[in-house]
Amino acid sequence: MMKVWVVYPLRVAFASVPAALIVSALAITFLPPSVSFWVSGAVSAFSAFLFVAYAWGRHAGGLLVAPAIALLFCMNIFPLLWSFGLSFFHYRANRLAPPRFAGLHYYEKVLSDPVVWDRLQVTAKMVVLTVSLQMVIGFLLAMLFAKQFPLRRVLLILVLTPMMLSFVAVGAFFRYYYEPTFGLVSQAVRVFTGEPYVLLQSAAGATAGIVFADAWMWSPFVMLLVLAGLVSVPKYLYEAASIDRISHWRRFWSITFPYVRSLLMLALLFRTIEAFKLFDVVFLLTEGGPGTSTETIAVYVYRVSFQYFKTSESAALAYILLFTVIVLTNLYLYFANKRNRT
Amino acid sequence: MKHGNTLRAAVCGSAAAAILSAGLFTAAPVLAEDIVLRMAVPDWPPTRIMKDLFDKGYKAKSGNNVTLEPDFIPWPDYYTRLSGSLTSGEKRYNMAVSDSQWLGAFIEGGYYQKLNDAIEADPELQTIMDGLNPALVDAYSTYPHKSKNYYGFPQMPDVLVAYYRSDIFCDAGEAAAFKAKYNADLPCTPEEMNNADWDMVQKFGEFFGRKKGENLSGAALDDDFYGIAYQAGKGYDFSTMQIASMIWQHGGDIWDETKAPTGKAEGVVNSPEAVKGFEHYLSLLQYMPPVVKTGTMDIFKQDELFREGKVAYMINWIGFAESSIDAKTSKVSDKVNFAMAAGLKKSDGSIDRTYNIGGQPFVLMTWNDENTNTEALEFVKWWLSPETQVAFAKAGGQSGLKSVYGDASYNTFRPWNHAFGASISNQQDIWHIPEFFELLVQQQEEFDKAITGQQDAKTALDAIAKFQEELLLEAGHIE
């Protein structure tokens, strides 16, 4: 062993990985959980030790980042892989029955479930509405704050505040804001109509309420990114344009917009991914109601996972969503890069 | 060499210490153990009072030093937090205050302990079980429902009662106007209010709905005012509890788990009686504060509106009563009275008040060690002793012990107690099977569509019946 270790240290370390996996699998199969947990832990630790021993004195940089990667693996990647594995088994987290292999059953079930398609349509509607509203408002705010004016810094801080609030606070705030008996919106409308105003009673009203709350919270984020683009435009370009007496419109399209475009794409990307996962505001404001008209796919995954405890089904659904977001993101990046090249 | 010496010294030292401490332990008398009862509880007055009573007066008979450590969790998150803790395997809690409908899910998961052996071995527990109202034992303890397997003891039994504004209902001017309009007497005392049926409640709704600037009890209103309120919220069970009651009163039924596997959902859940009951429920929503149209008027919103002085008559759980008569939390603290919740008047003149049961049992966890479990059962015995139950009732709680709530003095503890004892035997429960949450969520969604005016009662109940039939067939509860 010693000689092997001296001659092939890296290979030994690598060979220890499948060995550790086999030992863990055997331990999980044949030993009670309380024992197999420690056996698997010990063989994993031994395997990790071999890598560390190899890298000692050879790859100091790698060793320094290793703890961070190990932590990431334990807290993030491993649970992710575990839940991915669960999506191929019959398993419910609140039952005693051990997992049984199910193959692609849950993927098939989820993809052919009309409820899922309905929730996806609701989500798509929300994404389109809220992201476009955020882009427009964020852009206009950025144009405003790109100029110097009195109290600009104070106003900027105020405008950025919603983004820093917790989701729960925003949800609770808007719940009262729209409340027909005490709420500000209802009180204001009542001055003119004499009747309390019940925004959240219809599907359209509830959607509007959610979109507005989400846009209120996240438009400042778009503004921040666009503002960074705006201040990076060199002044001399505007000076040259004014010498040439170029129109404001042309100045915007030929000078300002190209500088901002890539950041705008970035904002669009971030906000689309986030809006796709829209949960907090919906859950706090309407719980997906009236009926299920504002129940986004994220709320539905929550229900399947933590209310119905269909663990495998919710895992399969979550991976399909992850896949969708990855595809969307790549499409975005592809088109963004293509444009930049042309 | 130096190292060797140090090592030897250390080994000798630790050996000596070990011998000494072992000697000490064997020589000392049996020491009182520190035992902590960790309990998941919803955060509301009944559990806060329990903690308070425990800290003031609990002494374990065993001589152990027992402390109660409740985790106060807000109601809306309670199911998720408790189920998260149980399923994660962290084994954090020794006990929990569990909603009765969760029994199936958490017993099948292997978390809640079966108590039959403990009860059989302990005459004190048998006396307690015999002394409880049988409706409570069925709902809080048995799984399968109404079987002889016991899993829980009542922590706080709760019923739906009527809260009403005595300043308005006992106002002479309002009574005269009411008499002139309906040729009926406006109830004022609890005894009179106990006779109010749904037709009377509809009249309250119509009569007391007033606009800003109009008069109420002789004073001009500075805001709109509403006649009635009951639960109509989409979250959790915040419409089912009232709707199921209404359906039962009209002679309809929900899917009855005790009739499994032959009892069907289709044809029962959407029977003509059930549709009539639900239609009756929907017909009264027009008299409620406008938030009802959004489907978010849950029990908390109702409670808030009532304490803000916006509603004349409301049906809600007794659990909220304490805060409605507390001047710190209620604008109407000195103007509230209580009565039995309204029911449906039958052809023989009697009023059917079948209602959905509230309140929660204690459960013990399967992973408790022997000492903790013994102390947990001792704690239950203390809690369900007549002395503690009386102290709890005096502080604003309720008791399920017949000897306690049946005693004449019980009604003097709190202004709503007279309605509790009279209502408790009219209580039924919905389902306890593990699929409870799926049934509930879908039902709440369909109810919500009807409440917000997107569909009628028949369509909603048809959709619920169809969904339940399929789900229950798949789960093997219907053959």
Interface residues (C-beta under 8 A of the other chain):
Chain A: A93 N94 R95 L96 R175 E179 P180 T181 F182 S186 P196 V198 L199 L200 Q201 S202 A203 A206 T286 E287 G288 G289 P290 G291 T292 S293 R303 F306 Q307 Y308 F309
Chain B: Y79 T80 S83 G84 L86 T87 A105 F106 E108 G109 G110 D224 K234 G235 P289 P290 V291 K293 T294 G295 T296 L305 E308 K310 P434 F437 E438 V441 E445 E446 D448 K449 I451 T452 G453 Q454 Q455
